Amino acid sequence: MGIHNRIVGMTYAQAVEAIAALEPRGWRLCLDRMWEFCRRAGLEDALGAPGGPQFIHVAGTNGKGSTTAFVESILVAHGYHTGGFYSPYVVDYRERFQLDGHLIPKELLAQLTQELLPIGESLAETDFGGVTKFEFEAGLGFLFWKRSKCDWVALEVGLGGRLDATNVVTPRCSVIVSIGLDHVSILGDTLSRIAVEKAGIIKPGIPVVVGEMEPGALEAIEQRAMECQSEIWRFGQEIRLEDGWSVVTPAGRHDGLMPSLEGVMQPHNMALAVASLDAAGVPLNDTFLAKGVREAFAPGRFQLVRYQGSQVVLDGAHNRDAGVALLRSIDKRFGNRPWRLVTNMLSGHDPLEFYELFRGRVRSVDLAPIDFVRATPVDVAAKLLEGMLPNIRTHASSLEAYQTACNEAASDDLVVVTGSNYLVGDILRAIRD
């Protein structure tokens, strides 16, 4: 008997628990199961078909969440009924499913979950196997935006692209923000191999917007675009940033743009978002465009707060390229100030390559447990970092680690929380509550 038969009038908490349990043993990245899930749920007309929601599909190793946020905010500013899908969420689980910049109501999420659970569970009795948590979440989003009669959806890829559950859509434009070494055990151990996976979101005849990246990765994407006969706009070529905040694309010039999100890569991400809407044929009004860029928000992306008198940077960087961008952003905003580092990572990333960037920059390291199944135990992390970073301490909670760093910070110290979006989320929730 499925959980949907055991619970009548499912609550939000019960819905989140039921979704979290959807991770079948031996699951594999694939699209055939997702296609069947959408078919059984009656969602074939919600994946980019005329008359249904239209999609801007955003992939990338780093920057895809920020780019998605810019796309969503710009569309909302223009008055379009706009959905947003984010992976991962940072503070609130409902960040995954947005409408016009607002989180899905808890009651509606519970209702849609109870409606879809029987369909997801029915696949467990077939050769497809049961749906995964992320497949179910993508399907829930598609149903939410269909019922809401969305005009557009800014859709962030979960992992990779080619076999990601979101790749059942036919978008109006595909975006590949960046290519870096991350999730190498799943996506490949070279930039070219990872680029091939992410380029799998490019659809025949659909334009693709591409960010700044290494030549080998760009070549793989260009090859896929050529095979699909898809027009390609590349940052630094067809897409240019001029005079600080002006974006130029083959469709026109947009002046007076000031991104709300801080960090050295955000003008790049903003430019890709603007270009994607130009490439998709969305008529852009420069007043509304500037408003959308100015009001975009994504938590945990070089987010600045003050806590107990300390200046704090919260950033979900968890690979080398993101770490380099974080360093550049800190130096540009704060100069060469000493750090108090609050951190930890999930398994599946390369901690030594990441933390080596911070050698000589930090005064102390407060290792925090992360409330997630793949979190690295703090004692294991301490052994990995021993001899690389100074004054390493472990803590029983993320809030304890954070408060310790803030309490001990001198007036010129910067407290930096990084290493995982989940850690950033844990701390933002703790200080909010």
NORURWO-V609302 format. One record per backbone hydrogen bond with DSSP energy under -1.0 kcal/mol. NH is the residue of the N-H (numbers start at 1). CO is the residue of the C=O. Records with the same first field share a line. If there is no record, write none. Layout:
NH = CO / CO
//
This chain:
5 = 2
7 = 3
15 = 11
16 = 12
17 = 13
18 = 14
19 = 15
20 = 16
21 = 17
22 = 19
23 = 21
27 = 24
35 = 31
36 = 32
37 = 33
38 = 34
39 = 35
40 = 36
41 = 37
42 = 39
43 = 38
46 = 43
52 = 49
54 = 151
56 = 153
57 = 173
58 = 155
59 = 175
61 = 178
67 = 63
68 = 64
69 = 65
70 = 66
71 = 67
72 = 68
73 = 69
74 = 70
75 = 71
76 = 72
77 = 73
78 = 74
79 = 76
80 = 75
83 = 152
84 = 98
85 = 154
95 = 92
96 = 93
97 = 94
98 = 84
99 = 102
100 = 82
102 = 99
104 = 97
109 = 105
110 = 106
111 = 107
112 = 108
113 = 109
114 = 110
115 = 111
116 = 112
117 = 113
120 = 116
121 = 117
122 = 118
124 = 121
125 = 122
126 = 123
129 = 123
133 = 22
136 = 132
137 = 133
138 = 134
139 = 135
140 = 136
141 = 137
142 = 138
143 = 139
144 = 140
145 = 141
146 = 142
147 = 143
148 = 144
149 = 146
150 = 145
151 = 81
152 = 81
153 = 54
154 = 83
155 = 56
156 = 85
157 = 58
162 = 197
167 = 164
169 = 166
170 = 47
172 = 55
174 = 207
175 = 57
176 = 209
177 = 59
186 = 183
187 = 183
188 = 184
194 = 190
195 = 191
196 = 192
197 = 193
198 = 194
199 = 195
201 = 198
202 = 199
205 = 228
206 = 203
208 = 231
209 = 174
210 = 233
211 = 176
218 = 214
219 = 215
220 = 216
221 = 217
222 = 218
223 = 219
224 = 220
225 = 221
226 = 222
227 = 223
228 = 224
230 = 225
233 = 208
235 = 210
236 = 239
237 = 234
239 = 234
240 = 248
242 = 246
245 = 243
246 = 242
247 = 254
248 = 240
249 = 252
252 = 249
254 = 247
257 = 245
260 = 293
266 = 263
269 = 265
270 = 266
271 = 267
272 = 268
273 = 269
274 = 270
275 = 271
276 = 272
277 = 273
278 = 274
279 = 275
280 = 276
281 = 278
282 = 277
289 = 285
290 = 286
291 = 287
292 = 288
293 = 289
294 = 290
295 = 291
301 = 298
303 = 314
305 = 312
307 = 310
310 = 307
312 = 305
313 = 415
314 = 303
315 = 417
316 = 300
323 = 319
324 = 320
325 = 321
326 = 322
327 = 323
328 = 324
329 = 325
330 = 326
331 = 327
332 = 328
333 = 329
334 = 330
335 = 331
337 = 335
339 = 361
340 = 414
341 = 364
342 = 416
343 = 366
347 = 374
354 = 350
355 = 351
356 = 352
357 = 354
358 = 355
359 = 356
361 = 358
363 = 339
365 = 391
366 = 341
367 = 393
368 = 343
372 = 370
375 = 372
376 = 345
381 = 377
382 = 378
383 = 379
384 = 380
385 = 381
388 = 385
389 = 385
393 = 365
395 = 367
401 = 397
402 = 398
403 = 399
404 = 400
405 = 401
406 = 402
407 = 403
408 = 404
413 = 410
414 = 338
415 = 311
416 = 340
417 = 313
418 = 342
419 = 317
424 = 420
425 = 421
426 = 422
427 = 423
428 = 424
429 = 425
430 = 426
431 = 427
432 = 428
433 = 429
//
